[in-house]
């Protein structure tokens, strides 16, 4: 069943004292893919800046902007309307022979390498290697890895920060969707399965009536490749559905932050984020 969603993403910074200028980039415009259509996105920035739009290496839409006047607050609001129509579970991809083809390994090399953010702790890596030795197919192994993380790592808001690493969340057995995605990426790549980070939104209430605005969530999940791309949300242990909206893809969170930038001044800054989602149909 398809869904049409309106998403209002409010974000920005408040500064302790006025800053003289700031340089920023945002990734808040939903993608158009075979499973979702971005009907419109309107971006409003206060103070009004110079801005430029481009698509990055991973295909995500990026708006860069500069503010060259003193300001105590930077406010960014992206209002998007998206139609999502994801089919049922797709057919399984290929076997290990597809992943061991040198041509595939060469093409996917950036999505097979682990980083400090995604590297799995040895305990998790050993469990993944044991699963791989059991004879499971790549898709079955990937789904079981995500289910393992869902069972063993509790979702605890505030347990980690945006600069935390996968190993931190595993050590605490607690984290947020970003941590679940990083853990899954490191585990899958350890098994030789290319995987990418997906950022977007999740409508949290499937029972919300049409026209009702709810407090939504910025969300993260993963996609792995076994000949075709297949998505999974390890936080909820489900494949993405019509309540998931893709905004950006990359190797890890550092490739896809909704808002980042620098400013001239010594004042401390406080980030503000609020997401409202309305089901239109």
HUWO-V809147 format. One record per backbone hydrogen bond with DSSP energy under -0.5 kcal/mol. CO is the residue of the C=O (numbers start at 1). NH is the residue of the N-H. E is the energy in kcal/mol with one decimal. If there is no record, write none. Layout:
co:CO nh:NH e:E
co:CO nh:NH e:E
This chain:
co:3 nh:5 e:-0.5
co:3 nh:84 e:-3.2
co:4 nh:280 e:-3.3
co:4 nh:281 e:-1.3
co:5 nh:82 e:-2.8
co:6 nh:278 e:-2.6
co:7 nh:9 e:-0.6
co:7 nh:80 e:-2.7
co:8 nh:10 e:-0.7
co:8 nh:276 e:-2.5
co:9 nh:11 e:-0.6
co:9 nh:78 e:-2.3
co:10 nh:274 e:-2.6
co:11 nh:76 e:-3.5
co:12 nh:272 e:-2.7
co:13 nh:74 e:-2.9
co:14 nh:270 e:-2.6
co:19 nh:71 e:-2.0
co:21 nh:264 e:-2.6
co:22 nh:67 e:-2.6
co:23 nh:262 e:-2.4
co:24 nh:65 e:-2.4
co:25 nh:260 e:-2.1
co:26 nh:63 e:-2.2
co:28 nh:30 e:-0.6
co:31 nh:33 e:-0.6
co:33 nh:36 e:-0.8
co:35 nh:85 e:-2.8
co:36 nh:33 e:-2.6
co:37 nh:39 e:-0.9
co:37 nh:83 e:-2.6
co:40 nh:81 e:-2.3
co:42 nh:44 e:-0.5
co:42 nh:79 e:-2.5
co:44 nh:77 e:-2.6
co:46 nh:75 e:-2.6
co:50 nh:66 e:-1.9
co:52 nh:64 e:-3.0
co:54 nh:62 e:-3.4
co:56 nh:59 e:-2.0
co:60 nh:56 e:-2.6
co:62 nh:54 e:-2.5
co:62 nh:64 e:-0.5
co:63 nh:26 e:-2.3
co:64 nh:52 e:-2.5
co:65 nh:24 e:-2.8
co:66 nh:50 e:-1.6
co:66 nh:68 e:-0.5
co:67 nh:22 e:-2.0
co:71 nh:19 e:-2.5
co:72 nh:15 e:-2.9
co:74 nh:13 e:-1.6
co:75 nh:46 e:-2.5
co:76 nh:11 e:-3.0
co:77 nh:44 e:-2.7
co:77 nh:79 e:-0.5
co:78 nh:9 e:-2.9
co:78 nh:80 e:-0.5
co:79 nh:42 e:-2.5
co:80 nh:7 e:-2.9
co:81 nh:39 e:-2.1
co:81 nh:40 e:-1.4
co:82 nh:5 e:-3.0
co:82 nh:84 e:-0.5
co:83 nh:37 e:-2.9
co:84 nh:3 e:-2.4
co:95 nh:98 e:-1.1
co:95 nh:99 e:-1.0
co:96 nh:100 e:-1.9
co:98 nh:101 e:-0.8
co:101 nh:104 e:-0.7
co:101 nh:105 e:-2.2
co:102 nh:106 e:-2.2
co:103 nh:107 e:-2.1
co:104 nh:108 e:-2.4
co:106 nh:109 e:-0.9
co:108 nh:111 e:-1.8
co:109 nh:112 e:-1.3
co:109 nh:113 e:-0.8
co:111 nh:195 e:-2.0
co:115 nh:119 e:-2.5
co:117 nh:166 e:-2.5
co:121 nh:125 e:-2.4
co:122 nh:126 e:-2.7
co:123 nh:127 e:-1.6
co:124 nh:128 e:-2.2
co:125 nh:129 e:-2.4
co:126 nh:130 e:-2.0
co:127 nh:131 e:-2.0
co:128 nh:132 e:-2.5
co:129 nh:133 e:-1.9
co:130 nh:134 e:-0.6
co:131 nh:134 e:-0.9
co:131 nh:136 e:-0.8
co:132 nh:135 e:-1.1
co:137 nh:141 e:-2.9
co:138 nh:142 e:-2.6
co:139 nh:143 e:-2.4
co:140 nh:144 e:-2.2
co:141 nh:145 e:-2.3
co:142 nh:146 e:-2.1
co:143 nh:147 e:-2.2
co:144 nh:148 e:-2.5
co:145 nh:149 e:-2.2
co:146 nh:150 e:-2.1
co:147 nh:151 e:-2.1
co:148 nh:152 e:-2.2
co:149 nh:153 e:-2.3
co:152 nh:154 e:-0.6
co:154 nh:156 e:-0.8
co:154 nh:175 e:-2.2
co:156 nh:159 e:-2.1
co:161 nh:164 e:-1.9
co:165 nh:168 e:-0.7
co:165 nh:169 e:-1.5
co:166 nh:170 e:-2.3
co:167 nh:171 e:-2.4
co:168 nh:172 e:-1.8
co:169 nh:173 e:-1.4
co:169 nh:174 e:-1.6
co:173 nh:154 e:-2.4
co:175 nh:156 e:-2.5
co:176 nh:179 e:-0.5
co:176 nh:180 e:-2.2
co:177 nh:181 e:-2.6
co:178 nh:182 e:-2.4
co:179 nh:183 e:-2.8
co:180 nh:184 e:-2.4
co:181 nh:185 e:-2.7
co:182 nh:186 e:-2.4
co:183 nh:187 e:-2.3
co:184 nh:188 e:-2.8
co:185 nh:189 e:-2.5
co:186 nh:190 e:-1.9
co:187 nh:191 e:-1.3
co:188 nh:193 e:-2.6
co:189 nh:192 e:-1.3
co:192 nh:194 e:-0.6
co:194 nh:225 e:-2.2
co:196 nh:223 e:-1.9
co:197 nh:250 e:-1.9
co:198 nh:221 e:-2.2
co:199 nh:247 e:-2.9
co:199 nh:248 e:-1.8
co:200 nh:219 e:-2.7
co:201 nh:245 e:-2.4
co:202 nh:204 e:-0.6
co:202 nh:217 e:-0.9
co:204 nh:206 e:-0.5
co:205 nh:208 e:-1.6
co:209 nh:212 e:-1.9
co:212 nh:279 e:-0.9
co:214 nh:216 e:-0.7
co:214 nh:277 e:-2.7
co:217 nh:202 e:-1.8
co:219 nh:200 e:-2.4
co:221 nh:198 e:-2.5
co:222 nh:232 e:-2.7
co:223 nh:196 e:-2.7
co:224 nh:230 e:-2.5
co:226 nh:94 e:-4.3
co:228 nh:226 e:-1.9
co:230 nh:224 e:-2.7
co:232 nh:222 e:-2.4
co:232 nh:234 e:-0.8
co:233 nh:236 e:-0.6
co:233 nh:237 e:-1.5
co:233 nh:238 e:-1.5
co:238 nh:233 e:-3.3
co:241 nh:244 e:-1.6
co:243 nh:203 e:-2.3
co:245 nh:201 e:-2.0
co:246 nh:31 e:-2.2
co:248 nh:199 e:-2.8
co:250 nh:197 e:-2.8
co:252 nh:255 e:-1.8
co:253 nh:256 e:-2.3
co:258 nh:27 e:-1.9
co:260 nh:25 e:-2.5
co:262 nh:23 e:-3.0
co:263 nh:265 e:-0.7
co:264 nh:20 e:-1.8
co:264 nh:21 e:-0.7
co:268 nh:16 e:-2.4
co:270 nh:14 e:-2.4
co:272 nh:12 e:-1.2
co:274 nh:10 e:-3.4
co:275 nh:216 e:-2.4
co:276 nh:8 e:-2.9
co:277 nh:214 e:-2.8
co:278 nh:6 e:-2.8
co:278 nh:280 e:-0.6
co:279 nh:211 e:-3.4
